[in-house]
Amino acid sequence: MTSTWCCDILSFVKELDPIQGVAQRQFDKQSANYGKSHILQNTDDLRSTLNVLKPQRGQKLLDVATGGGHTGFYFARLGLDVTMADISAAMLERVQQTAKDENLTISVNQHPAEELPYPDASFDLVTCRIAAHHFSCPASFVMEAARVLKKGGHFLLIDGTVEDGEPEAEEWMHQVEKLRDPSHNRLITPLKWAHLCGHAGLRVVHSEIQTMKQPDLEWYFNTAGTCAENRVAVRTLIATAPGSARRLFRLAEEDGKTIWWWQRLILVAVKL
Ligand SMILES: C[S@@+](CC[C@H](N)C(=O)[O-])C[C@H]1O[C@@H](n2cnc3c(N)ncnc32)[C@H](O)[C@@H]1O
């Protein structure tokens, strides 16, 4: 890939496939909503991985699809040498501003997750949190993550998931997410992630589902800028949700708000 400099952001973006293009436009438009006010600012999930990752100061970390940068900054504050990458220039500009405000030194690169512009064995850690459900080709992403990791390096994948063996609830959640956010592609089950890792030469050493309360459907709509027509369609899906989805996601009304509990996969794998 060729590279160009733009406002200290090194861009490696060539032609994007349609799914990547939709994601880029969506996050360029909505970037203001992914900063400090976002629920991803809560990094308890990252803290819970430290005993497995055992990160060391000075290690090189690539944070793929960095968004508002909550993951990359978490590790930069621990003293790691962090490269933050995303497909959206608007997201990366915000990340740069935060780095300046906090006096943190990071590298900022624009490229898709499916094609990483780094030599083999460049990083000690590759992280990707709450983003892979947007990717056009998760298999290529995992292959690329494995390629750029050093032997013994760690891959940390955190993303929304639906536990294995729940196809009806999975399909329901897929429809809800597609309507809410046009850049949503697909949630992947834990077994499928494990399979992708194995195929890429990564050994899964930790895999767990944590649940996280979705605070309010309206906040969630506003964050993604969901259009009025799709908000109506999502509310209809919620009103007619099958029992499997109601049970699995603990769909409920609380103080006039529609809430549910996400399933979030925390997976750590080691490069063989
Ligand atoms: C919810 S945000 C990520 C949150 C972030 N990782 C964190 O921990 O706060 C999702 C990000 O994925 C990025 N993205 C979506 N598809 C992508 C792709 N194919 N390649 C790279 N970035 C992508 C979007 O631009 C967006 O910034």
The ligand as a MOL file (V3000), in Angstrom:
LIG
                    3D

  0  0  0     0  0            999 V3000
M  V30 BEGIN CTAB
M  V30 COUNTS 27 29 0 0 0
M  V30 BEGIN ATOM
M  V30 1 C -17.0210 1.5120 18.5000 0
M  V30 2 S -15.6100 2.1060 17.7040 0 CHG=1
M  V30 3 C -14.2620 1.2710 18.4980 0
M  V30 4 C -14.0820 1.4830 19.9570 0
M  V30 5 C -12.6700 1.4210 20.4610 0
M  V30 6 N -11.9330 0.2900 19.9820 0
M  V30 7 C -12.5900 1.5190 21.9750 0
M  V30 8 O -12.0360 0.6320 22.6470 0
M  V30 9 O -13.1090 2.5150 22.4850 0 CHG=-1
M  V30 10 C -15.5870 1.2370 16.1570 0
M  V30 11 C -14.4800 1.7240 15.2320 0
M  V30 12 O -14.2520 0.7280 14.2200 0
M  V30 13 C -13.8100 1.4280 13.0770 0
M  V30 14 N -13.9070 0.5280 11.9200 0
M  V30 15 C -15.0180 -0.0180 11.3970 0
M  V30 16 N -14.7040 -0.8320 10.3680 0
M  V30 17 C -13.3560 -0.7990 10.2400 0
M  V30 18 C -12.4230 -1.4570 9.3830 0
M  V30 19 N -12.8180 -2.3190 8.4350 0
M  V30 20 N -11.1160 -1.1850 9.5420 0
M  V30 21 C -10.6850 -0.3280 10.5090 0
M  V30 22 N -11.5170 0.3190 11.3410 0
M  V30 23 C -12.8430 0.0710 11.2220 0
M  V30 24 C -14.7310 2.6280 13.0190 0
M  V30 25 O -14.2310 3.6450 12.1970 0
M  V30 26 C -14.8180 3.0040 14.4980 0
M  V30 27 O -13.9160 4.0130 14.8220 0
M  V30 END ATOM
M  V30 BEGIN BOND
M  V30 1 1 1 2
M  V30 2 1 2 3
M  V30 3 1 2 10
M  V30 4 1 3 4
M  V30 5 1 4 5
M  V30 6 1 5 6
M  V30 7 1 5 7
M  V30 8 2 7 8
M  V30 9 1 7 9
M  V30 10 1 10 11
M  V30 11 1 11 12
M  V30 12 1 11 26
M  V30 13 1 12 13
M  V30 14 1 13 14
M  V30 15 1 13 24
M  V30 16 1 14 15
M  V30 17 1 14 23
M  V30 18 2 15 16
M  V30 19 1 16 17
M  V30 20 1 17 18
M  V30 21 2 17 23
M  V30 22 1 18 19
M  V30 23 2 18 20
M  V30 24 1 20 21
M  V30 25 2 21 22
M  V30 26 1 22 23
M  V30 27 1 24 25
M  V30 28 1 24 26
M  V30 29 1 26 27
M  V30 END BOND
M  V30 END CTAB
M  END
